[in-house]
Amino acid sequence: MSVLQEAGDDPRAWGRTLRAVVDALPELPEVDVVQLVGGLALEPLAASPADLVRAVGSRTAGRAWVLHAPLLADTPGSARTLRAETSIAAALAVYAATDRAVVGIGSWHGDGSGLRAALPAAVRSACDDAGVVADIGTTLLAQDGTVLTVPGLSDRAIGVTTGELRAIPDVTAVAVGEDRADAVRAACRSGIVHRLVTDHRTAEALRG
């Protein structure tokens, strides 16, 4: 079973890296695919998480579980209501059986995180003050890989939790860009990521 978070190909677009990975996939054996997080209303958007899940699903005879929900609900109450909705609850339940995940790494340097861009200013400021440098889904990471909890985020999130991510035995992160080096280091130090796909320039930056 595979899980996809985000992707894209336009150099200005959110999620461009995983989109390139999905576009390069060959035909796959029968496998179910489940969406890792809800969608973000950002422009330009290379491909939504739902688009990616459908694209991978078209290459396999397995089922594509689409998460028809935003990444962040307006309120904690709205988030609880959405998580209980039948189709959303069914997709969320698939995480417990997931054995492989492909994720992007959001960098809080510049405009490298779609999550950061979508947060209200007050929550974004609280994350900055807490020392967030990277995100995987809605899991926030400090430079040393420590998972950070910031009020106003996890109780509104729709998607995989940090605990569920840690329980997945094979997590591949895809990240490209020398300016993402700090974020990639944090993700690798977190213990969540088992494999990293990147380019040579980013790899050289990670050695520095």
C-alpha positions as CSV (number, residue, x, y, z in Angstrom):
1,M,0.0,0.0,0.0
2,S,1.4,3.4,-0.9
3,V,0.5,6.9,0.4
4,L,1.1,10.1,-1.5
5,Q,1.1,13.6,-0.1
6,E,1.8,16.1,-2.8
7,A,3.6,16.8,-6.2
8,G,4.1,19.1,-9.2
9,D,6.2,20.3,-12.2
10,D,5.8,24.1,-12.5
11,P,8.9,25.6,-10.7
12,R,6.5,28.1,-9.1
13,A,3.9,25.6,-8.1
14,W,3.3,24.0,-4.7
15,G,4.1,20.2,-4.7
16,R,6.0,20.2,-7.9
17,T,8.6,17.5,-6.8
18,L,6.2,14.7,-6.0
19,R,4.2,15.5,-9.2
20,A,7.3,14.7,-11.1
21,V,7.7,11.4,-9.3
22,V,4.1,10.4,-10.0
23,D,4.5,11.3,-13.7
24,A,7.5,9.0,-13.9
25,L,5.9,6.0,-12.4
26,P,5.5,2.9,-14.6
27,E,2.6,0.5,-14.4
28,L,2.3,-0.9,-10.9
29,P,1.2,-4.2,-9.5
30,E,-2.1,-4.3,-7.7
31,V,-1.8,-2.0,-4.7
32,D,-4.2,0.3,-2.8
33,V,-3.3,4.0,-2.7
34,V,-4.5,6.4,0.0
35,Q,-4.3,10.2,0.2
36,L,-2.1,11.2,3.1
37,V,-3.5,14.7,3.8
38,G,-6.4,16.9,2.8
39,G,-6.1,19.6,0.2
40,L,-4.8,23.1,0.3
41,A,-6.3,26.0,-1.5
42,L,-3.1,27.5,-2.9
43,E,-2.1,28.9,-6.3
44,P,-0.3,28.0,-8.4
45,L,-0.9,24.3,-7.5
46,A,0.9,21.7,-9.6
47,A,-1.5,18.9,-8.6
48,S,-3.7,18.4,-5.6
49,P,-3.2,15.4,-3.3
50,A,-6.4,13.9,-4.7
51,D,-5.1,14.3,-8.3
52,L,-1.9,12.5,-7.3
53,V,-3.8,9.6,-5.7
54,R,-6.0,9.2,-8.8
55,A,-2.9,9.4,-11.0
56,V,-1.2,6.6,-9.1
57,G,-4.4,4.6,-8.9
58,S,-4.6,4.7,-12.7
59,R,-1.4,2.7,-12.8
60,T,-2.6,-0.1,-10.6
61,A,-5.6,-2.3,-10.3
62,G,-5.9,-1.4,-6.6
63,R,-8.3,1.0,-5.0
64,A,-7.6,4.8,-4.7
65,W,-8.8,6.2,-1.4
66,V,-9.3,9.9,-1.9
67,L,-9.6,12.2,1.1
68,H,-12.4,14.6,0.3
69,A,-11.4,17.2,2.9
70,P,-9.2,20.3,3.4
71,L,-5.9,19.9,5.1
72,L,-7.0,22.3,7.8
73,A,-10.6,22.8,8.9
74,D,-11.8,26.2,10.1
75,T,-12.3,25.1,13.7
76,P,-11.5,22.0,15.9
77,G,-15.2,21.3,15.9
78,S,-15.4,21.3,12.1
79,A,-12.4,19.0,12.0
80,R,-14.1,16.5,14.3
81,T,-17.2,16.6,12.1
82,L,-15.2,16.0,8.9
83,R,-13.2,13.2,10.4
84,A,-16.4,11.4,11.3
85,E,-17.9,11.7,7.8
86,T,-18.3,8.3,6.3
87,S,-16.0,8.6,3.2
88,I,-13.3,10.5,5.1
89,A,-13.4,8.2,8.1
90,A,-13.0,5.2,5.7
91,A,-9.9,6.8,4.1
92,L,-8.3,7.7,7.5
93,A,-8.8,4.1,8.7
94,V,-6.6,2.9,5.9
95,Y,-3.5,4.4,7.5
96,A,-3.3,1.7,10.1
97,A,-2.7,-0.9,7.3
98,T,-0.3,1.3,5.3
99,D,3.2,-0.2,4.8
100,R,4.8,2.4,2.5
101,A,4.5,6.2,2.2
102,V,5.9,8.8,-0.2
103,V,6.0,12.3,1.2
104,G,7.2,15.8,0.5
105,I,9.2,17.9,2.9
106,G,8.0,21.4,3.5
107,S,10.8,24.0,4.1
108,W,10.0,27.0,6.4
109,H,12.8,28.9,4.7
110,G,11.2,31.3,2.2
111,D,8.1,30.0,0.5
112,G,9.0,26.3,0.6
113,S,6.0,25.1,2.7
114,G,2.4,25.0,1.4
115,L,1.3,24.3,5.0
116,R,3.0,27.5,6.3
117,A,1.5,29.5,3.5
118,A,-2.0,28.2,4.4
119,L,-1.8,28.9,8.1
120,P,-3.5,31.9,9.8
121,A,-0.9,34.6,10.6
122,A,-1.1,34.0,14.4
123,V,-0.5,30.3,14.0
124,R,2.3,30.9,11.6
125,S,4.0,33.3,14.0
126,A,3.6,30.7,16.8
127,C,5.2,28.1,14.7
128,D,8.1,30.4,13.9
129,D,8.6,31.3,17.5
130,A,8.6,27.5,18.4
131,G,11.5,27.0,16.0
132,V,9.7,25.1,13.2
133,V,12.0,24.5,10.2
134,A,10.2,21.8,8.3
135,D,6.9,19.9,7.9
136,I,5.8,16.5,6.7
137,G,2.1,16.7,6.2
138,T,1.0,18.5,9.4
139,T,3.9,17.1,11.5
140,L,6.1,20.1,12.5
141,L,9.8,19.6,13.0
142,A,12.6,21.5,14.7
143,Q,16.2,21.6,13.3
144,D,17.2,18.6,15.5
145,G,14.2,16.5,14.2
146,T,12.1,17.0,17.3
147,V,8.4,17.0,16.7
148,L,6.8,20.3,17.8
149,T,3.2,20.9,18.8
150,V,1.7,24.3,18.2
151,P,-1.8,25.2,19.4
152,G,-4.3,25.8,16.6
153,L,-2.9,23.3,14.1
154,S,-3.1,19.6,15.1
155,D,-6.7,19.9,16.3
156,R,-7.8,21.3,13.0
157,A,-5.8,19.0,10.7
158,I,-7.3,16.3,8.5
159,G,-4.9,13.5,7.6
160,V,-2.2,11.3,8.9
161,T,-1.0,11.9,12.4
162,T,2.6,11.9,13.6
163,G,2.0,8.6,15.4
164,E,0.5,7.0,12.2
165,L,3.5,8.3,10.2
166,R,6.0,6.7,12.6
167,A,4.1,3.4,12.4
168,I,4.6,3.2,8.7
169,P,7.7,0.9,8.2
170,D,8.9,2.4,4.9
171,V,8.6,6.2,4.4
172,T,10.3,7.8,1.3
173,A,10.8,11.5,1.3
174,V,11.2,13.4,-2.0
175,A,12.8,16.9,-1.8
176,V,14.9,19.0,-4.2
177,G,16.5,22.3,-3.7
178,E,19.7,23.5,-1.9
179,D,17.5,26.0,0.1
180,R,15.7,23.0,1.5
181,A,18.8,21.5,3.1
182,D,17.9,22.5,6.7
183,A,14.4,21.1,6.3
184,V,15.6,17.8,4.8
185,R,18.1,17.4,7.6
186,A,15.4,17.9,10.2
187,A,13.1,15.4,8.4
188,C,16.0,12.8,8.3
189,R,16.8,13.4,12.0
190,S,13.2,12.9,13.0
191,G,13.2,9.2,12.5
192,I,10.1,9.4,10.4
193,V,11.9,9.2,7.1
194,H,13.7,6.0,6.0
195,R,14.7,6.9,2.4
196,L,15.4,10.2,0.7
197,V,15.1,10.9,-3.0
198,T,16.9,14.1,-4.1
199,D,19.3,15.6,-6.7
200,H,23.1,16.0,-6.5
201,R,23.1,19.7,-5.6
202,T,20.8,19.1,-2.6
203,A,22.9,16.2,-1.6
204,E,26.0,18.3,-1.7
205,A,24.3,21.0,0.4
206,L,23.3,18.4,3.0
207,R,27.0,17.4,3.3
208,G,27.9,21.1,4.2
